[in-house]
Amino acid sequence: MDLETGVCQNYAKKESWRTVLILAYQSLGVVYGDLSTSPLYVYKSTFEEDIQHSETNEEIYGVLSFVFWTLTLVPLLKYVFIVLRADDNGEGGTFALYSLLCRHARVNSLPNCQLADEELIEYKKDSIGLAPQSSFGSSLKSSLEKHRVLQRFLLVLALIGTCMVIGDGILTPAISVFSAVSGLELSMSKEHHKCSTNFADVEVPVACIILIGLFALQHYGTHRVGFLFAPVVLVWLLCISAIGLYNITHWNPHVYQALSPYYMYKFFRKTQRGGWMSLGGILLCITGSEAMFADLGHFSQLSIKIAFTFLVYPSLILAYMGQAAYLSQHHIIESDYRIGFYVSVPEKLRWPVLVIAILAAVVGSQAIITGTFSIIKQCSSLGCFPRVKIIHTSSKIHGQIYIPEINWLLMVLCLAVTVGFRDTRRMGNASGLAVITVMLVTTCLMSLVIVLCWQKSVFLAIGFVFFFGTIEALYFTASLTKFLEGAWVPIALAFIFLIIMCVWHYGTLKKYEFDVQNKVSINWLLSLGPSLGIVRVRGIGLVHTELVSGIPAIFSHFVTNLPAFHQVLVFLCIKSVPVPHVKPEERFLIGHIGPREYRLYRCIVRYGYRDVHKDDMEFEKDLVCSIAEFIRSESVAPGSVNEDLVKDDDKMTVVGTCSSHTEGVQMREDDADKIEAAGPSELKEIWSPPPVIKLRKRVRFIVPKSPEIDTGAREELQELMEAREAGIAYILGHSYVKAKQGSSLIKKLVINYGYEFLRRNSRLSTYALSVPHASTLEVGMIYHV
């Protein structure tokens, strides 16, 4: 018996390690595509303008030393060993850190948060809610919770990092593809090269064609060709490491001595200000490091650590050492291209390496584009970006999405950067500033996570900021000196996106405040009587609202203008919560509004910022089935509602989706002649009466035989089925937001022009549900905020 148990345990352990290694292999194509292509342009960008490669080799050795220690301290030490541990229930990225801080310090920027949200399983991870052990942590927590200025500063800091990631999504494809294509210069024959007066006439069109093809294929998704990503990057890493090892052994076996930090001192002593300014080029060796944390949700900490530590890191070090070894023995610089990557590649291998490099650049660009889509979706979910059309390109692979508007915008901007700059120097200046800004934001947020979330000493947080912040600040200041030489691009892009995000968030917040101030009281609803003073027609009416309590003003506006309403009315609120995922069994919060016979319900649907919204048909089925389960559970255990979760006029019950309560009510929608009866010993069915007219579908609820439900609940279920068969109508509020009279000029500009322009050009709040136009009824209102 013990022997068999041991065999099973070893088998399970082998299976787990097999899974980790498979994830590590797959992460090569998604996480490390950008980082692995940096050897294409680091040395060329560094020696482009500020420093020159001399026969003493002090410059090339110094650059190699800087590259080695930067790769060791930032991606390896900071990200692999520290930042990766700050995951938000397995998710990473700037918004994951912000989400952690929001939950620990209660500084959530979402307006419609509830006490019930804090009961979510993922919300309560790692003793969230406990006071920090240190007095400084407690005072910091209380200061964040009391002062709105600090909360807004924290949000703006997270948005700055997000905007720079979006800017990196524009710059990375441009510099990666352009640098890979630049290999054509050496791969072509000397005769052709002599006849070519300006090789950029070939480089730029080829790079633009590749970029257009890359963005044009985004709507197909990457799941069909994604299996090629990891092999391409793996071949590329093996290729550059083999070439680097060859150059080390063939040209300069003693180049390893340059890994000593002493050569950084010699580098600065000789180059002085020029060497400091050249750090903007050295910085490019860590582009893509943030992806290790941002893409954590697709893999695991261990798989990402294994892939970087045992393959990516040594391959990059060998590649940079090989280039330095070659350049240390070749001091005659015939042209600018002679300092680049391809010059160190043996002549017979240049064409194959060129092809692999272009493929690797495309894979790296694909990863950053998909990452940009993902972070914009997160911003939109948390109310910080206008709603956009999100298409899920794969039903099996989580996180593969496509946003048409953003895709074409990225393509236009990427082509503009490629055509406008036409060289890697200015592209590198722009990309470097975007990368180092994101890292600085991560360092600042991590220091708060160390104190508030990990409950560590404030001295540890200060040490973290001082050590890594000093390194990154050095690179940041060097990048800023290149403002006029390309570094202005990420700043301009980040400023534009930051304005859009702040305007949208401010307008959304003011609109919600107006809804809260003008909501209708329950007493007004009760005074209308069971019929609500109007005729109740067949069907279900879904009134979409942002409110989590009270009756929205659009309902009273609707009732006073129309003489009829649906027999079942659901006030539906679809909201995001500051967690990456909400489990299906916690998806819905459902409660009655008014007496039971009114057939009025409030349904709050909760999604995490990385959750996939279901389409309309599946969502409707989950919604109706969950209301039926709520009716049954209320009948069986009327005192089971947790009143501590509710602070307003409604009692809400947590109800999961159909798949999560398999022991509860199940709904079937079948043709009348294809309905299969359930086993009488386990289930019993509640049928809707025969319809007067022929319907396409018949609805039935299958409820557990035991425990019994009362007559009132049975009638309520019967009426819900009749309403479902009659159809569902979506009642949407179409708002026009205007600033109040007497508002400041800035507020009028922001609300009347900025927010209104974004609202008119964004998707409706219910677009994620694919609401059919034939079943939609809009109620117009003017909001004076």
C-alpha atoms as one frame of an Amber mdcrd trajectory, in Angstrom:
protein
   0.000   0.000   0.000   2.752   2.447   0.914   4.694   1.525  -2.193   1.731
   2.244  -4.414   1.172   5.574  -2.692   4.785   6.543  -3.235   4.570   5.677
  -6.928   1.488   7.850  -7.300   3.172  10.759  -5.534   6.271  10.514  -7.730
   4.080  10.354 -10.839   2.157  13.451  -9.770   5.444  15.231  -9.045   6.789
  14.320 -12.475   3.585  15.540 -14.060   3.832  18.871 -12.270   7.454  19.359
 -13.345   6.485  18.366 -16.880   3.807  21.063 -16.847   6.263  23.650 -15.527
   8.802  22.846 -18.233   6.143  22.999 -20.946   5.048  26.410 -19.664   8.687
  27.543 -19.551   9.079  26.499 -23.178   5.858  28.238 -24.223   6.844  31.417
 -22.384   9.782  31.895 -24.765   7.495  33.018 -27.572   5.177  35.181 -25.475
   7.373  36.682 -22.766  10.893  36.832 -24.179  10.417  37.727 -27.835  11.183
  41.408 -27.239  14.005  40.875 -24.745  15.758  38.288 -26.924  15.919  40.580
 -29.978  17.650  43.431 -28.122  21.168  42.341 -29.282  20.124  43.518 -32.747
  20.368  47.179 -31.814  22.034  47.720 -28.403  25.635  48.237 -29.551  24.617
  50.182 -32.637  22.438  52.567 -30.609  25.135  52.990 -27.960  27.952  53.878
 -30.375  25.761  55.879 -32.730  26.641  59.382 -31.580  27.981  59.985 -28.062
  31.021  57.679 -27.876  33.418  56.136 -30.381  34.957  52.688 -30.506  38.740
  53.136 -30.074  41.695  50.780 -30.259  42.064  50.703 -26.477  38.739  48.827
 -26.282  37.856  50.676 -23.065  34.556  51.796 -24.579  33.450  48.372 -25.798
  34.539  46.687 -22.568  32.757  49.304 -20.507  29.549  48.873 -22.513  29.752
  45.094 -22.105  30.219  45.499 -18.343  27.195  47.804 -18.155  25.094  45.389
 -20.202  26.080  42.430 -18.024  25.332  44.116 -14.712  22.142  45.751 -15.965
  20.824  42.377 -17.136  21.876  40.817 -13.843  20.441  43.431 -11.497  17.211
  44.434 -13.232  15.640  41.431 -15.016  17.314  38.728 -12.917  17.466  40.169
  -9.403  14.597  42.647  -9.428  11.997  40.888 -11.556  12.797  37.176 -11.229
  13.526  37.125  -7.499  11.386  39.992  -6.147   8.694  41.499  -8.381   7.313
  38.177  -9.617   6.283  37.410  -6.038   3.954  40.420  -5.999   1.297  38.730
  -8.112  -2.410  39.447  -7.798  -3.849  35.936  -7.563  -1.506  34.805 -10.308
  -1.793  37.968 -12.434   0.967  40.508 -12.973   1.541  43.950 -14.428   1.072
  47.547 -13.357  -2.639  47.143 -12.716  -2.018  44.016 -10.642   0.148  46.050
  -8.249  -2.431  48.842  -8.206  -5.211  46.322  -7.541  -3.299  44.861  -4.590
  -2.790  48.306  -3.096  -6.453  49.218  -3.631  -7.613  46.191  -1.688  -5.125
  46.473   1.159  -5.515  50.200   1.707  -9.154  50.512   0.539  -8.364  53.163
  -2.054 -10.440  51.652  -4.843 -11.084  54.090  -7.694 -14.213  52.209  -8.838
 -17.306  54.164  -7.754 -19.809  51.290  -7.400 -17.841  49.092  -5.016 -19.723
  47.206  -2.290 -18.957  45.596   1.008 -20.040  42.307  -0.558 -17.111  42.531
  -2.997 -14.700  42.099  -0.098 -16.188  38.649   0.517 -14.877  37.365  -2.817
 -12.395  34.521  -2.521  -9.665  36.273  -4.542 -10.276  39.537  -2.713  -9.407
  37.967   0.630  -6.078  36.417  -0.379  -3.021  36.849   1.841  -4.757  38.302
   4.893  -6.065  41.354   3.081  -7.706  43.737   5.495  -5.336  43.141   8.390
  -3.537  46.182   9.649   0.164  46.390   8.804   2.412  45.318  11.656   4.637
  48.406  11.621   3.467  51.779  12.854   4.671  53.408   9.642   2.639  50.951
   7.592  -0.466  51.700   9.644  -0.026  55.447   9.296   0.631  55.101   5.559
  -2.506  52.997   5.152  -4.655  55.499   7.059  -3.186  58.422   5.095  -4.042
  56.764   1.791  -7.577  56.034   2.953  -8.207  59.564   4.258  -6.635  61.807
   1.623  -8.183  61.790  -1.833  -5.113  63.573  -3.225  -2.906  60.594  -2.386
  -5.445  58.208  -3.914  -5.523  60.204  -7.137  -1.728  60.395  -7.204  -1.571
  56.603  -6.880  -4.051  56.199  -9.729  -2.184  58.675 -11.953   1.097  56.879
 -11.215  -0.428  53.572 -12.331  -1.889  55.245 -15.429   1.502  56.756 -16.345
   3.027  53.293 -16.305   0.128  52.000 -18.380   0.484  54.793 -20.933   4.185
  54.080 -21.311   3.385  50.401 -21.927   1.031  51.494 -24.716   3.798  53.710
 -26.102   6.153  50.747 -25.978   3.585  48.825 -28.009   4.107  51.399 -30.748
   7.884  51.711 -30.553   8.951  48.091 -30.022   7.592  46.725 -33.331   9.198
  49.630 -35.177  12.696  49.256 -33.745  12.666  45.428 -33.679  11.552  44.973
 -37.287  13.700  47.845 -38.581  16.803  46.499 -36.811  16.191  42.995 -38.118
  15.694  44.270 -41.670  18.900  46.315 -41.443  20.777  43.057 -41.888  19.990
  43.263 -45.569  22.749  45.856 -45.802  25.481  43.354 -45.061  23.776  40.317
 -46.562  23.554  41.913 -49.994  26.519  41.804 -52.335  29.185  44.482 -52.224
  28.426  45.514 -55.794  24.831  46.183 -54.969  25.858  48.010 -51.848  28.164
  50.310 -53.806  25.410  51.122 -56.288  22.953  51.939 -53.548  23.225  55.607
 -52.679  20.814  55.380 -49.723  20.097  51.978 -48.316  17.277  53.381 -46.158
  15.305  53.472 -49.420  15.218  49.670 -49.157  15.133  49.248 -45.370  12.145
  51.484 -44.688   9.761  50.028 -47.333  10.596  46.455 -46.343  10.092  47.229
 -42.644   6.788  48.988 -43.399   5.539  46.045 -45.460   6.319  43.631 -42.622
   4.637  45.901 -40.070   1.501  46.320 -42.200   1.283  42.555 -42.620   1.796
  42.061 -38.890  -1.037  44.393 -37.887  -3.315  43.250 -40.723  -3.181  39.660
 -39.454  -4.068  40.552 -35.859  -7.790  39.869 -36.286  -7.059  36.210 -37.024
  -5.521  35.825 -33.574  -2.301  34.041 -32.724  -3.746  30.682 -31.675  -3.297
  29.262 -35.183   0.369  30.160 -35.527   1.186  30.609 -31.844   2.770  27.177
 -31.680   5.538  28.566 -33.918   6.430  31.415 -31.558   8.360  29.426 -28.973
  10.391  27.449 -31.585  11.324  30.665 -33.400  12.582  32.360 -30.243  14.303
  29.164 -29.090  16.152  28.848 -32.424  17.042  32.540 -32.257  18.449  32.253
 -28.727  20.469  29.179 -29.623  21.667  30.938 -32.770  22.905  34.123 -31.073
  24.468  32.176 -28.204  26.308  29.873 -30.638  27.545  32.825 -32.702  28.597
  34.582 -29.501  30.499  31.540 -28.290  32.213  31.260 -31.669  33.266  34.926
 -31.616  34.580  34.610 -28.066  36.748  31.602 -28.813  37.843  32.838 -32.243
  38.477  36.537 -31.660  39.024  37.272 -27.965  38.810  34.504 -25.314  39.725
  37.015 -22.607  36.684  39.208 -23.145  35.137  37.751 -19.965  37.418  40.092
 -18.004  35.194  42.964 -19.103  32.421  41.634 -16.848  34.229  43.197 -13.916
  32.566  46.381 -12.571  35.977  48.041 -12.770  35.481  48.488 -16.500  32.393
  50.609 -15.854  34.589  52.963 -13.853  37.174  53.068 -16.660  34.384  53.671
 -19.159  33.084  56.720 -17.292  36.606  58.013 -16.607  37.388  58.091 -20.311
  34.060  59.022 -21.878  32.682  61.257 -19.068  29.537  63.084 -20.230  29.387
  61.221 -23.529  29.416  57.919 -21.682  26.564  59.021 -19.440  24.501  60.071
 -22.450  25.225  56.744 -24.168  23.455  54.901 -21.333  20.239  55.422 -23.270
  21.514  52.891 -25.803  22.760  50.439 -23.159  19.326  50.628 -21.554  17.839
  48.846 -24.583  19.356  45.548 -23.407  16.482  45.192 -20.893  13.590  46.113
 -23.176  10.890  43.533 -22.678  11.841  42.739 -19.075   8.506  44.073 -17.845
   6.793  41.363 -19.894   8.025  38.775 -17.383   5.705  40.337 -14.820   2.952
  41.563 -17.123   2.421  38.122 -18.726   2.564  36.241 -15.452  -1.133  35.352
 -15.681  -0.548  33.182 -18.749   2.174  31.100 -17.117   3.562  30.608 -13.620
   6.320  32.144 -11.546   8.460  29.023 -11.654   8.170  28.556 -15.417   9.156
  32.167 -16.133  12.067  31.959 -13.700  13.350  28.721 -15.239  13.122  30.021
 -18.808  14.988  33.245 -18.020  17.593  31.886 -15.625  18.647  28.812 -17.565
  18.167  29.862 -21.200  17.397  33.514 -21.944  19.892  35.103 -19.547  22.961
  32.995 -20.505  22.090  33.242 -24.215  21.944  37.032 -24.069  25.173  37.267
 -22.084  26.976  35.069 -24.642  25.535  37.123 -27.504  26.747  40.442 -26.051
  30.130  39.008 -25.120  30.529  37.615 -28.640  29.790  40.978 -30.250  32.236
  42.681 -27.891  34.901  40.058 -28.654  34.521  40.643 -32.385  34.526  44.450
 -32.099  37.577  44.367 -29.823  39.605  42.999 -32.758  38.023  45.182 -35.473
  38.671  48.870 -34.946  38.336  50.169 -38.488  34.772  51.426 -38.801  33.999
  51.779 -42.502  30.414  52.864 -41.941  27.822  53.123 -39.227  26.477  49.676
 -39.982  29.859  48.090 -39.130  29.169  48.450 -35.373  25.856  46.587 -35.520
  24.872  42.998 -34.822  25.205  41.479 -38.276  28.852  42.440 -38.716  29.777
  39.902 -36.016  27.881  37.126 -37.800  30.049  34.945 -40.068  29.445  35.902
 -43.679  28.146  32.479 -44.734  25.493  32.547 -42.001  24.165  36.063 -42.543
  21.204  35.163 -44.752  19.893  32.379 -42.479  20.441  34.553 -39.404  18.659
  37.442 -41.157  15.586  35.281 -41.747  15.557  34.020 -38.152  16.044  37.563
 -36.840  13.085  38.899 -38.826  10.897  36.053 -37.571  12.035  36.664 -33.986
  11.337  40.399 -34.357   7.830  39.640 -35.622   7.216  37.282 -32.693   8.452
  39.886 -30.207   6.297  42.563 -31.819   3.280  40.256 -31.730   3.739  39.730
 -27.997   3.888  43.452 -27.198   0.862  44.178 -29.418  -1.195  41.507 -27.652
   0.028  42.873 -24.325  -1.131  46.352 -25.328  -4.591  44.982 -26.139  -4.674
  43.261 -22.761  -3.715  46.312 -20.715  -6.224  48.526 -22.547  -8.915  45.960
 -21.718  -7.896  46.179 -18.059  -8.069  49.971 -18.136 -11.503  49.844 -19.746
 -12.731  47.317 -17.175 -11.632  49.568 -14.320 -13.262  52.667 -15.820 -10.038
  54.340 -16.939 -10.364  54.037 -20.726 -13.267  54.510 -23.165 -15.116  51.299
 -23.977 -13.785  49.621 -27.108 -14.744  46.604 -29.171 -13.026  43.536 -27.736
 -12.923  40.365 -29.826 -11.703  37.124 -28.296  -9.754  35.377 -31.029  -9.515
  32.043 -29.207 -12.158  30.190 -27.213  -9.536  27.963 -25.580  -6.551  30.186
 -24.820  -7.136  32.834 -22.170  -6.091  36.396 -22.907  -5.924  36.328 -26.719
  -7.976  39.352 -27.701  -8.171  41.771 -30.596  -9.265  45.421 -30.430  -9.805
  46.785 -33.971  -9.684  50.489 -33.112  -6.476  50.161 -31.115  -4.895  47.850
 -33.679  -5.214  50.305 -36.561  -4.168  53.214 -34.349  -1.037  51.315 -33.317
  -0.294  50.487 -36.952  -0.564  54.097 -38.107   1.610  55.367 -35.262   4.143
  52.566 -35.724   4.475  53.321 -39.438   4.790  57.030 -38.660   7.673  56.323
 -36.269   9.399  54.053 -38.801   9.073  56.471 -41.723   9.743  59.560 -39.625
  12.881  58.369 -37.833  14.385  55.984 -40.417  17.197  54.954 -38.058  17.615
  52.906 -34.901  19.220  55.722 -32.927  16.109  57.865 -32.504  13.868  54.812
 -32.255  16.127  53.514 -29.483  16.005  56.844 -27.638  12.202  56.761 -27.726
  11.876  53.108 -26.749  14.425  53.394 -23.953  12.584  56.212 -22.206   9.280
  54.309 -22.364  10.864  51.160 -20.940  12.679  52.826 -18.049   9.605  54.871
 -17.072   7.528  51.705 -16.699  10.275  50.197 -14.554  10.411  53.271 -12.326
   6.639  53.106 -11.815   6.926  49.418 -10.943   9.679  50.208  -8.426   7.547
  52.890  -6.736   4.452  50.678  -6.542   6.529  47.732  -5.316   7.821  49.778
  -2.385   4.217  50.340  -1.276   3.421  46.653  -1.781   6.361  45.698   0.454
   4.989  47.818   3.319   1.206  47.512   2.896   0.756  44.049   1.367   3.772
  42.062   2.524   3.842  43.930   5.856   7.619  44.198   5.807   9.835  46.820
   7.381   9.833  50.288   5.908  13.639  50.107   5.756  13.366  47.165   3.371
  11.075  49.212   1.122  13.448  52.194   1.272  16.381  49.942   0.449  14.492
  48.499  -2.518  13.646  51.951  -3.874  17.121  53.324  -3.232  18.984  50.433
  -4.860  16.877  49.805  -7.954  15.562  53.365  -8.168  19.121  54.727  -8.335
  19.996  52.406 -11.223  16.828  53.227 -13.120  17.055  56.949 -12.372  20.551
  56.979 -13.890  19.214  55.482 -17.109  16.120  57.700 -16.978  18.129  60.934
 -16.780  20.372  59.729 -19.611  17.297  59.030 -21.740  15.829  62.457 -21.006
  18.910  64.112 -22.514  17.784  62.619 -25.828  14.464  64.459 -25.698  14.943
  66.227 -29.025  16.500  63.127 -30.632  13.389  60.958 -30.345  12.701  60.669
 -26.616   9.860  63.175 -26.952   7.728  60.560 -28.733   6.841  58.362 -25.710
   6.299  61.472 -23.595   3.883  62.912 -26.156   2.074  59.587 -26.595   1.849
  59.034 -22.836   0.540  62.566 -22.313  -2.220  62.091 -24.897  -3.305  58.710
 -23.527  -3.093  59.994 -19.947  -5.393  62.918 -20.797  -7.869  60.499 -22.409
  -7.821  58.190 -19.384  -8.147  60.958 -16.811 -10.993  62.683 -18.699 -12.882
  59.416 -19.098 -12.382  58.419 -15.467 -13.445  61.858 -14.208 -16.534  61.963
 -16.430 -17.529  58.420 -15.449 -17.152  59.265 -11.768 -19.258  62.427 -12.065
 -21.938  60.576 -14.026 -22.181  57.923 -11.324 -22.417  60.593  -8.622 -25.336
  62.128 -10.524 -27.043  58.711 -10.679 -26.641  58.255  -6.933 -27.970  61.719
  -6.124 -31.013  61.333  -8.393 -31.987  57.728  -7.728 -35.610  57.023  -6.865
 -36.525  55.881  -3.377 -38.075  52.513  -2.626 -41.032  54.256  -0.975 -41.973
  55.805  -4.312 -41.903  52.356  -5.889 -44.029  50.819  -3.136 -46.624  53.565
  -3.488 -47.323  52.430  -7.063 -48.769  49.093  -5.885 -48.204  45.590  -7.297
 -49.036  46.668 -10.848 -46.718  49.682 -10.580 -49.652  51.743 -11.836 -49.243
  50.450 -15.402 -50.090  47.403 -17.494 -47.645  44.499 -17.135 -46.887  42.886
 -20.479 -45.269  39.509 -21.097 -41.503  39.185 -21.126 -38.452  40.151 -19.115
 -37.222  43.716 -19.023 -33.535  44.269 -18.267 -32.933  47.817 -17.070 -29.206
  48.494 -17.329 -27.829  50.751 -14.630 -24.536  51.529 -12.937 -26.216  51.691
  -9.519 -25.797  48.867  -7.047 -28.650  50.109  -4.839 -31.798  52.158  -5.298
 -33.919  52.712  -8.414 -32.245  54.561 -11.296 -33.761  57.809 -12.516 -34.254
  56.378 -16.012 -36.847  53.973 -14.599 -39.094  56.750 -13.307 -38.533  58.621
 -16.559 -39.551  55.513 -18.478 -42.648  54.800 -16.343 -43.984  58.340 -16.724
 -43.719  58.187 -20.523 -44.893  54.643 -21.368 -48.148  52.977 -20.253 -46.844
  49.386 -20.053 -43.996  47.415 -18.582 -42.773  43.824 -18.496 -44.143  41.208
 -16.107 -40.611  40.517 -14.806 -38.278  43.438 -14.331 -34.559  43.090 -13.589
 -32.354  46.038 -12.661 -29.059  44.814 -14.095 -25.695  46.218 -13.042 -22.587
  44.858 -14.779 -19.510  46.024 -12.928 -15.828  45.321 -12.470 -14.162  44.586
  -9.164 -10.472  45.079  -8.311  -9.531  41.416  -8.650  -8.292  39.645 -11.795
 -10.996  36.963 -11.814 -14.359  36.333 -10.164 -15.199  32.679  -9.733 -18.416
  31.486 -11.489 -20.022  30.562  -8.161 -19.639  34.199  -7.039 -20.650  35.861
 -10.294 -24.144  37.153  -9.381 -25.583  39.120  -6.495 -29.381  38.855  -6.678
 -32.153  40.254  -4.500 -35.806  41.300  -4.529 -36.821  44.927  -4.879 -40.033
  45.480  -2.979 -42.471  42.680  -2.141 -42.168  39.311  -3.812 -45.331  39.702
  -5.899 -43.888  42.759  -7.674 -41.516  40.472  -9.623 -38.778  43.074  -9.427
 -35.191  41.918  -9.013 -31.808  43.505  -8.702 -28.955  41.570 -10.308 -25.348
  42.663  -9.939 -22.941  40.848 -12.269 -19.327  41.004 -11.129 -16.320  40.587
 -13.407 -12.623  40.775 -12.695 -10.393  43.000 -14.796  -9.140  39.953 -16.739
 -12.421  38.053 -17.004 -13.998  37.208 -20.348 -17.531  38.532 -20.778 -19.938
  35.972 -22.200 -22.004  36.569 -25.312 -25.686  37.543 -25.102 -27.285  34.093
 -25.430 -25.094  32.422 -22.828 -25.366  35.422 -20.517 -29.173  35.477 -20.752
 -29.344  31.806 -19.854 -27.015  32.279 -16.867 -28.972  35.319 -15.712 -32.416
  33.678 -15.842 -31.132  30.444 -14.346 -29.447  32.319 -11.488 -32.650  34.241
 -10.722 -34.503  30.916 -10.629 -31.905  29.489  -8.255 -32.271  32.589  -6.083
 -36.046  32.070  -5.950 -35.576  28.424  -4.941 -32.934  29.184  -2.314 -35.072
  31.947  -0.810 -37.991  29.528  -0.529 -35.937  26.736   1.021 -33.913  28.893
   3.445 -35.482  32.354   3.724 -33.112  33.356   6.522 -29.929  32.466   4.635
 -29.269  35.924   3.263 -26.221  37.566   4.781 -27.580  40.929   5.826 -24.124
  42.095   6.883 -23.184  42.353   3.209 -25.871  44.947   2.570 -25.886  48.522
   3.732 -28.802  49.811   1.667 -32.395  48.816   0.997 -31.773  45.483  -0.702
 -30.891  42.052   0.635 -28.539  40.402  -1.810 -27.717  36.721  -2.177 -24.603
  35.358  -3.864 -25.641  33.062  -6.734 -23.336  31.385  -9.212 -23.742  30.605
 -12.884 -25.557  27.514 -14.170 -22.350  25.502 -14.256 -21.461  26.358 -10.660
 -24.698  25.227  -8.945 -25.176  21.810 -10.513 -27.223  20.725  -7.490 -29.604
  23.639  -7.895 -31.999  24.824 -10.585 -31.102  24.015 -14.178 -32.773  25.548
 -17.201 -33.444  23.840 -20.520 -34.443  25.553 -23.738 -35.535  22.927 -26.254
 -37.836  22.389 -29.146 -41.148  21.002 -27.925 -40.661  17.643 -29.656 -37.096
  17.110 -28.424 -37.477  17.550 -24.678 -36.070  14.722 -22.627 -37.700  13.966
 -19.295 -35.493  13.843 -16.225 -35.359  10.928 -13.832 -38.330  11.123 -11.423
 -36.263   9.958  -8.453 -33.808  12.844  -8.629 -35.416  15.805 -10.331 -38.790
  17.203 -11.094 -39.645  19.731 -13.784 -41.628  22.922 -13.792 -43.095  23.534
 -17.234 -44.442  26.670 -18.757 -48.021  26.342 -20.062 -48.586  25.698 -23.771
 -48.076  28.954 -25.651 -50.871  30.617 -27.532 -48.662  31.079 -30.549 -45.968
  28.780 -31.800 -42.573  29.599 -30.270 -39.164  28.456 -31.377 -38.127  27.330
 -27.911 -39.832  25.923 -24.837 -38.401  26.737 -21.432 -38.341  24.419 -18.423
 -36.720  24.552 -15.031 -35.407  21.358 -13.485 -35.298  21.757  -9.710 -34.106
  19.313  -7.045 -36.877  17.131  -5.653 -35.683  17.725  -2.134 -36.011  19.999
  -0.293 -39.519  21.062  -1.342 -40.212  24.639  -2.384 -43.374  26.472  -1.349
 -46.309  27.386  -3.567 -45.333  31.027  -3.848 -41.869  30.168  -5.156 -43.368
  27.705  -7.620 -45.674  30.423  -8.969 -42.737  32.800  -9.166 -40.720  30.265
 -11.166 -43.727  29.637 -13.400 -44.037  33.326 -14.200 -40.291  33.647 -14.796
 -40.494  30.826 -17.364 -43.429  32.444 -19.156 -41.526  35.727 -19.283 -38.394
  34.020 -20.612 -40.369  32.393 -23.414 -41.927  35.722 -24.343 -38.456  37.214
 -24.760 -36.052  39.684 -23.171 -35.981  43.424 -23.806 -32.941  45.556 -22.980
 -33.697  49.018 -21.616 -30.666  51.270 -21.820 -30.099  54.784 -20.594 -28.796
  57.113 -23.301 -27.195  59.944 -21.371 -26.060  63.386 -22.432 -23.591  64.735
 -19.878 -23.309  68.477 -19.376 -21.482  70.548 -16.803 -23.643  72.457 -14.344
 -24.147  76.159 -14.700 -21.516  78.018 -12.756 -18.896  75.310 -13.262 -15.307
  76.339 -13.923 -14.023  76.717 -17.450 -11.773  73.665 -17.089 -14.672  71.494
 -15.937 -16.827  72.676 -18.835 -14.070  71.857 -21.313 -13.492  68.438 -19.768
 -17.172  67.433 -19.488 -18.885  69.249 -22.370 -16.213  68.582 -24.974 -13.656
  66.024 -23.790 -15.862  63.448 -22.073 -18.763  63.946 -24.456 -16.502  63.415
 -27.468 -15.110  60.210 -25.972 -18.589  58.990 -25.010 -19.955  59.540 -28.505
 -17.053  57.651 -30.060 -16.907  54.732 -27.619 -18.979  51.587 -27.305 -22.079
  51.385 -25.160 -21.690  50.013 -21.653 -23.598  46.886 -22.707 -21.596  46.251
 -25.870 -19.780  43.362 -24.228 -23.087  41.486 -24.100 -23.753  41.881 -27.844
 -27.241  43.228 -27.123 -29.485  42.703 -30.179 -30.744  45.987 -31.649 -34.266
  44.611 -32.195 -34.641  44.030 -28.440 -33.168  47.358 -27.333 -35.049  50.361
 -26.003 -33.111  53.530 -25.177 -34.246  56.113 -22.641 -32.611  59.499 -23.097
 -31.633  61.742 -20.190 -29.483  64.805 -19.652 -26.980  64.618 -16.794 -25.913
  67.937 -15.247 -22.780  67.079 -13.305
